Structures are given as C-alpha cells and as structure tokens.
C-alpha cells in the first residue's frame, strides 16, 4: 500500500511541500496520506524522481515481490545462454557496492 506519510516524514516535508513539488493540490496529497486514493502513473514517476522507496510506493510485501521479480530475470541468464550469476562472488559484490555509491552520489548532487 502506498505510504505517503512515511515518504513525507523521511524527506522532512509537509503535505503542502510535496503537493508543490508534484504540481497537485494539497487535498490530493491528503487523500493519498489517508489511503482514500493513490497517485496516477505520471505522478508515480515524479515520486520516483523525488526519491520514494519501493516500500513506500508499493508496501513492503509488494516491494519484496518487485525485487524478486527483478532478480528472476538475472537468475534466468543461463536460460538465455549466459552464465548464472554468483551473488556471493567478490566481483559481483564489488559491482553492487560501486553501483550503490554511484546512486548515492547522484542523489546528493541534485
């Protein structure tokens, strides 16, 4: 379930500030915060740009399913003729670490 309150609190914003950033009405954000409605697709994309987490957007259960589905594509690499990924291999772990550092740098440079 969409957790607008968690996102707003994590960012240290008020409902009004989120509404301004998304170019929607404060009452719209209020409806999201009370669970009476959810944002449309175009607003979801803007929320992603603002840094919403998968758990805040989808809820914890669906966030986990989303990540599992994403990893399933990698797990099936051998089906497409590639080697299966060794998630414990030092090279893989280093690549993930570097990717996370890059993501943090990008977020901090905005």
C-alpha positions, 0 to 999 in steps of 0.5 A: 500500500502506498505510504505517503506519510512515511515518504513525507516524514523521511524527506522532512516535508509537509503535505503542502511541500510535496503537493508543490513539488508534484504540481497537485493540490494539497487535498490530493496529497491528503487523500493519498496520506489517508489511503482514500486514493493513490497517485496516477502513473505520471505522478508515480514517476515524479515520486520516483524522481523525488526519491520514494522507496519501493516500500513506500510506493508499493508496501513492503510485501509488494516491494519484496515481490518487485525485487524478486521479480527483478532478480528472476530475470538475472537468475534466468541468464543461463536460460538465455545462454549466459552464465548464472550469476554468483551473488556471493562472488567478490566481483559481483559484490564489488559491482553492487557496492560501486553501483550503490555509491554511484546512486548515492552520489547522484542523489546528493548532487541534485 
